[in-house]
């Protein structure tokens, strides 16, 4: 990897500060994986990375968390309303969190029978919430306006303080709804202003609305999102289709495609379970509705075609699914997904709506697995369609595609080989992240050159 110190005109490492509302404490969600992998690559490239979190741990069971490995090597971490002690983060803004700690700890040591009673009450409550959520798709619900997602004045003040403390060369806000933070810094600041988009929110909102689903990601329109995007000099798109749209929305900004990278895994000499299907996802709307559609409209057709087939589901999406389905195991969160990927003969991406890049598909191909996806699921990975991925959008076609992969051994093995080749060529960290590193080299070199010329003229 190139030496940054000799290419950008500085006599020190490039300083990059990332401002995010949440703190990526683990790899449980695709967005966390994306951010942590990106940071890890920047650090390997010689950058000094600072991280600012504005509202770090919503929904955490305990008022403490641990800094992930990708961020543990730097002291340049600022977490609003938290105290850092080594790799431990302690949250003090909510007394109730600490008052409930004894109850949560007591639960860990309850006898199995009492735990079962607790889980039964909890699951009944979840079913009630889920029923209300389902009713919300057909009744009038409050959908947050996009303005409600912007950084608050308190968040902006905290971000400004850490900006002037760290004095970065590159400032990245994580998601477009934090773009108003960029207004806090005058245009003549030396830091390059960047937005890491993940998604195009007005398209996401419209896609879900089209199928009668209202998601809690804000009511966005083209004009509002474009206005925020134009606050940045550089916009990072997670896939090429998004990059094209983002350039139309922010024509004066530089748009760089920054897909999610994948560490390619060896897919040879592993024992797959005949008929095993696999789905993984966290508890977000597009995973819930896609999996629900698959279980109710597709899976029974697969069972009719192949009675011995089985489905494993991993991730927090399992908490949202109710009901019994034949040959399906809901495993919830697991510490290591590798055994599940290795056992699978086909990975599933049955998404009904959404935009951005489907990281579960990237991950599946990194394990050399044949995939069946909806059209939505392959957005940004069109080069893999027809080789590593079969695409189907109706229940009949989706079931038939799974049946083909599970029964045609030579076809499946060829798809696995194509997935492996695609991951090496298109999804390596070098292929995904280096274009941005190259850009900041050039930007800082030109900036330093301009500054020297200004000083000579002065």
KOLBAKE-605932 format. One record per residue: x, y, z of N, C-alpha, C in turn. Coordinates in steps of 0.1 Angstrom, whole numbers, plus 5000, padded with zeros to 4 digits. Layout:
<sites>
XYZXYZXYZ;...
</sites>
This chain:
<sites>
500949885000500050005000500950125000;500550234993501350354991501550425004;502650505005503050585016502350715015;501450755023500650875021501550995024;502550985033503351095037504151155025;504451075015505251115004504451164992;503051154992502251184981501351304982;501051344994500151454995500751584999;502051595001502651725003502751755018;502251675027502351705041503551625047;503951665059505051595066504451515077;503251475076502551395087501451315080;500851215087499751145081498551235078;497751195069496451255066495551235078;494851345083493951335094492551335089;491751225091490451215087489451205099;488551285100487551285111486151245105;485551145112484251095108483251125119;482151195115481151235125479951155122;479451085132478350985130477351005142;476150985140475150985151475350865160;475450745154475650625162477150595163;477450495171478850445173478850305168;479650265158479650125153480350035163;479549985173480149905183480449765179;479749715168480049585164479649565149;479749445144479349415130477949365129;477049405138475749345138474949395126;475149515121474449575110475349595098;474749595086475449625074476149755074;475449865079476049995079477250005089;477149935100478349925109479549855102;479249745096480349675089480949765079;480149835071480649925061481650035067;481150105077481950205083483250155089;483150045097484349985103485349935093;484849875083485849825072486549945065;485750045063486350165056487450225065;487050245078488050295088489350215089;489150085089490249995090491150005077;490550025066491350045054492150175054;491450285059492150415060493350405069;493150335080494250325090495450245084;495150135077496150055070496850145060;496150235054496750325044497650435050;497650435063498550535070497750665075;496450665074495750785078495550775093;495450895099495050905113493550935114;492750845119491350855119490850895133;490051005133489251045145487851015143;487150975154485750945153484951015163;483851085159482951155167481551095167;480951055178479651005179478751095187;477551125181476651225187475551165195;475051045192474050975199474350825199;475250785206475950655203475150525204;474450515215473950375218472450375221;471650415212470150395214469750255215;468950225225468450085226469349985233;470550025237471449935244470949885257;471149755260470549695272471349755284;472649765283473449815294474149945291;474350035301474950165299476450165297;476950055292478350045288478549975275;479550005268479849935255481349925254;481849855244483249835242483649885228;484749945227485150005214485649885206;485249885193485649775184487049785180;487649665175489049665172489449765162;488549795152488949895142489150035147;488650065159488750195165489650195177;489950075182490750065195492150125194;492650135182494050175181494250325181;493150405182493350545183492750605195;493350705200492750785212491850895207;491750915194490951025188489550985187;488850955198487450915198486751005208;485651065203484851155212483451105211;482951065222481551015223480751105232;479651165226478851255234478151185246;478251245257477551195269478151055274;479451035271480050905275481450935280;481850845289483250855294483950735289;485150755284485950645279487050605289;487150475293488150425301488750305293;489950325288490550225279489650195268;489150065267488250025256486750025260;486550075272485150075278484550215277;483250215272482550345272481350335282;481350435291480250445301479350555298;478050525298477050625295476350675307;476350815309475850865322474650965320;474150975307473051075305471651015309;471550895313470250835317470450755330;469850805341469950745354469150605353;468050605345467250485345468050365339;468950395330469750285325470550215336;471150295345471950235356471050165366;469850225369468950165378468350025374;468250005361467749875356468849775355;470149815356471249715355471149595364;470849615377470649505386469649405381;468549455376467449365371467949285359;468649345350469249275339470249165343;471049205353472049115357471448995364;470349015372469648915379469048815369;468548865358468048785347469048685342;470248725341471348635335471448515344;471148525357471348405366470048345370;468948375364467748315367467748165363;466948075370466847935366466147935352;466347825345465847815331464347835331;463547775340462147785340461647935341;462248005350461948145352462248235340;463448195334463748265321462748235310;462248115310461248085300459948165302;459548185314458448275317458648415313;459848465316460248605312460148615296;460748515289460748515275459348515269;458448435276457048425271456348555272;456548625283455948765284456548855274;457948855273458548945263458048915249;457948795245457548755232456148795229;455248785239453848835238453848985235;454649055243454749205241455249235227;456249155222456749175208455749155198;454949045200453849015190452849135190;452549195201451649305202452249425194;453449445196454149555189454149535174;454449405170454449365156453149385150;452049345157450749355152450449505149;450849595158450649735156451449785144;452649725142453449765131452849725118;452249605118451549565105450349645102;449649685113448449775111448849905106;450049955109450550085105450750095090;450849975083451049985069449850015062;448650005068447450035061446650145068;447150205078446450315085447350435085;446750545089447550665089448550665100;449750685098450850685108451650815107;452250845117453150965117454450925111;454850985100456150965094456951085096;458151065102458951185105459351255093;459351385093459851465082461351465083;461951485071463451475070464051575080;463451695082464051795091464251735105;463451645109463551585123464851505124;465451465113466651375114467951455114;467851585111469051665110469751675124;471051705124471751725136471151845144;470951825157470451925166471552025169;471152145174472152245178473152195188;472652105197473652045207474651955200;474151875190475051785183476051865174;475551975168476452055160477552115168;477152165180478152225189479152125193;478752005196479651905200480651865189;480051855177480851825165481951935162;481452065164482452175162483552165171;483252145184484352135194485352035190;484951915186485851805183486551835170;485951905161486651935148487852025151;487652135159488752225162489752165171;489352065178490351995186491251905178;490651835168491451735160492051805148;491351905142491851985130492151885119;491051815113491251715103491551785089;492151705080492251745066491051705059;490351595063489151545056488151535067;486951585064485851575074484651495067;484351385073483251295067482051295076;480851325072479651305080479051175075;478551095084478050965081476550975079;476050965067474650985063474351135060;473451145050473151275045472451365055;471751305065470951385074471851455084;473151435084474051515092474851615084;474351635072475051735063474951875069;473951905077473852045082475052075091;475751975096476952005104477952075096;478052045083479052105074478852255073;477652305076477352455076478152525087;478552445097479152505109480552555106;481152515094482452555090482452635078;483152755078483252845066483752775054;483452825042483852755030485452755029;486152855035487552855034488252765044;487552685051488252585060489052495051;490152445057491052355049490552215047;489652175056489152035056488252015044;488451905037487551865026486351815032;485151855027483851815033483251705025;482951595032482551465025481251415032;480351355024479251285029479251145025;479251055035479150905032477650875032;477150845020475650835019474950715023;475550595021474950465024473750435014;472950535012471650515006471150645000;470050634991469450754987468050754993;467750845002466650825011465350855004;465250954995463950984988463550864980;464550794974464150674966463750564975;464350544986464050444996462550465001;462250595005460950625010459950594999;460150634987459250614976458950474973;460050394973459950244970459050174980;459250204993458450145003457050195003;456850315000455450375000454750314988;455350274977454750224966454050084969;454650014978454149884982453349894995;453050014999452150035011452750025024;454150045025454850035037455450175040;455250215053455850345057456950315067;458150355063459350325071459750445079;460450425090460750525099462150585096;462350625083463550685079463350825074;462250885076461951015072461251025059;460451135058459751165046460651255037;461351195028462251265020461751295006;462251405000461951424986463251464979;463251464966464451484958465151624962;464251724963464851854965465551864979;464951814989465451825002466851745003;466851624997468051544998469151614989;468751664978469751734969470351854976;469551934983470052054990471052015000;470851905008471851865018473151805011;472951735001474151674994475051784989;474551894984475352004978476152074988;476052045001476852105011478252045012;478451935005479651865005480451884992;481751884993482651884981482751744975;482651644983482651504978481551424984;480851344976479751254980480251114977;480151024987480550884985479350804983;479250734972478150644968478450504971;477550424976477850284979477750194967;477250244956477150164944476950254932;477250204920477350284907475950344904;474850274906473550334903473250454911;473650444924473450554933474350674929;475650634925476550744921475950824909;475350764900474750834889473650934894;472750884902471650964908472251084916;473251054924473851154933474451264925;475051234914475651334905474651424899;473451374896472351454891471851554902;471951504915471451584926472451684931;473751654929474751744934475851754923;475451824912476351824900477751894903;477851984912479152044915480051964924;479451864930480251784940480951674932;482051624937482751514932482051384938;481651294929480951174934481951054932;482250984942483150874942482350744946;482450644939481850514942482650444953;482050414964482750344975481950224980;482050114973481150004977481749934989;480849854995481349775007482249665002;483449665008484449555005484149435012;484749325008484649195014485949125014;486349065026487448975026487048845021;487748805010487348685003487748555011;486748465013486948345021487148225012;487848125017488048005009486747925009;486147894998484947824997485147674993;486347634991486647494987486747415000;486547284998486747185009486047215022;484747265020483847285032482647195029;482147145040480947055039479647125039;479047135028477647195027476547095031;475547145036474347065040473447065028;473146945023472246935012470847005014;470447085005469247155006469147275016;470347315021470347425031470347555024;469347645028469247785024469547865036;469947995033470448085044470048225041;469548285052469248435051469848495064;470448615063470948685074470548835073;470148895084469749035084469449085098;469649215099469249275112467849325112;467349375123465949405125465649545119;465649555106465249675099464149645089;463449745085462149725077462349635065;463349675057463449595044463749445046;464549415057464749275060463449205065;462749275074461549215079460449185068;460149285060459149265050459549165039;460849175036461349075026461248935031;461748915043461748775049460348725051;459448815055458048785057457448735044;457648805033457148775020457648635016;458948615018459548485015458948375022;458848385035458248275044456848245040;456048345038454648325035454248295021;455048335011454648314997455648224989;456848214994457848134986458148004993;458448005006459047895013458247765011;456947765013456147645011456247584997;456347674987456547624974457947544973;458947594980460247524980460147394987;459347384998459147265005458447164996;457447204989456747114980457647054969;458547134964459547094954460647004960;461047044972462146964979461746954994;461046854998460646835012461746835022;462946805018464046795028464946925028;464547025021465247145022465047215035;466047295039465947365052466447505051;465947595060466347735060466847775074;468047835074468547895086468448045085;467948115095467848255095468648315107;469548405104470448465115470248615115;470548675127470448815129469248855137;469248985141468149035149466849035142;466749025129465449015122464648895128;465248795134464548685140463548735151;463948845157463048895168461748945163;461648975150460449035145459548935139;459948815136459148715129458448625139;457148615137456348525145455748415137;455448295143454848185136455848075134;455247955131456047835128456047805113;457247785108457447755094458147625093;457747535084458447395083459847405079;460747335086462147325083462947455084;462447545092463047675094463547685108;464847735110465347755123465747905124;465247975134465648115136466648115147;467948145143469048135152469348265159;468748375155469048505161470448555158;471048635167472348685166473348565169;474348545160475348445162476748525162;477648475169478948535170479748515157;479548405150480348375138479448315128;479348395117478448345106479148255096;480448235098481248155088480648015087;480347945098479847805097478447805089;477647905091476347915084476547935069;477448025065477748045051478347915045;479247845052479847725047478847615045;477847605054476947495053475847525042;475647645038474547675029474947635015;473847595008474047564993473447684985;472647764992472147884985471847994995;472248114992471948235001470848314994;469948375003468748434998468748585001;468348664991468148804993466748844987;465748814995464348834990463748974994;464449074989464049214993462949274984;461949344989460849394982461149544978;461849614986462049754983463349794990;463849914986465049964992465950024981;467150074985468150124976469450104982;470550154977471850124982472349994978;473449944985474049814982473649714993;473249594988472749494998474049415003;474449455015475749405020475649255022;474449205025474249055027474648985014;474449045002474748974990476348984988;476949094991478349104991479049004999;478548985011479048895021478948745016;477748715010477548585005478448544994;478748644985479648614974481048604979;481448674990482748664995483048525000;481948455004482048315008481948214996;481848274984481748184973480348104972;479248174976478048104976477048154965;476348054959475348084949474248154956;473548254949472548334955471348344947;470148354953468948384946468448514952;468148614944467748744949466548804941;465948904947464948984939465749084931;465049154923465649264915466249374924;465549404935465949504944467249464951;467449334954468549284961469849294953;469849304940471049304932471449444927;470749544932471049684929472549714932;473249754922474649784924475649674922;475049554920475849434917475449354905;474949434895474449384883475349294875;476649314877477649224870477649084875;477049054886476948914891475748844887;474748914881473448854877473648754865;473048644867473248544856474448454858;475248484867476448404870476448354885;476748444894476748414908475348424914;474448504907473148534913472048504903;471048434907469848424899468748524904;468048594895467148694900465648654897;464848664907463348634905462548724914;461348764909460548854916459148804920;458748694914457448634918457748514927;456748474935456948354944457248234936;456648214925456848094917458248094911;458748204906460048214900461148204910;460848264922461848254933462048114938;460948044940461047904944461747814933;461347844921461947764910463447784909;463947904911465347934911466147864922;465547864934466147794945466247644942;465147594937465047454933466147414923;466447504914467447484904468847474910;469147574919470447574926470647454934;469547404941469747294951469747164944;469247154932469247024925470247004914;470647114908471647114897473047134903;473747024906475047034913476047114905;476147074892477147144884476847294882;475547324881475147464880475547544892;475247484904475547544917477047564918;477847464915479347474917479847584907;479347594895479747704886479447834892;478247854898477847974903478748014915;479147914923480047944934481347994929;481847934919483147974913483048114908;481948154901481748284896481648384908;480948344918480848434930482248464936;483048364937484448374942485248474933;485148454920485948534911485448684911;484148704912483548834913484048904926;484048834937484448894949485948934949;486748854943488248894942488449014933;487749014921487949124912487249254916;486049254922485249374924485149414938;485249324948484849354961486049354971;487249344967488449354976488549494982;489049504994489249635000490049734990;491049684983491749764974490849824963;490049734957489149784946488049874952;487649854964486549934969486950074974;488050074982488350194990489450274984;490350214976491550294972491250414963;490150414955489850534947489650654956;489050644967488850754976490250804982;491050704985492450734991493250814980;493150764967493850824956493350974955;492050994956491451124954491951224965;492051174978492451264988493951294987;494751204982496151234979496251354969;495451344958495551444948494951574953;493851564961493351694966494251764975;494851694984495751754994497051804987;497551734977498651774970498451904963;497251914956496852044949496652154959;496052124971495852224981497152284986;498052194989499352234994500052324983;499952284971500552354960499952494959;498652504960497952634959498352724971;498552664983498952744995500352794993;501252724988502552764985502652884975;501852874965501752974955501153104961;500153094970499553204976500553274985;501353194992502353255001503453324993;503853274982504853344974504353474968;503053474964502453594958502253704969;502053644981501853744993503053804997;
</sites>
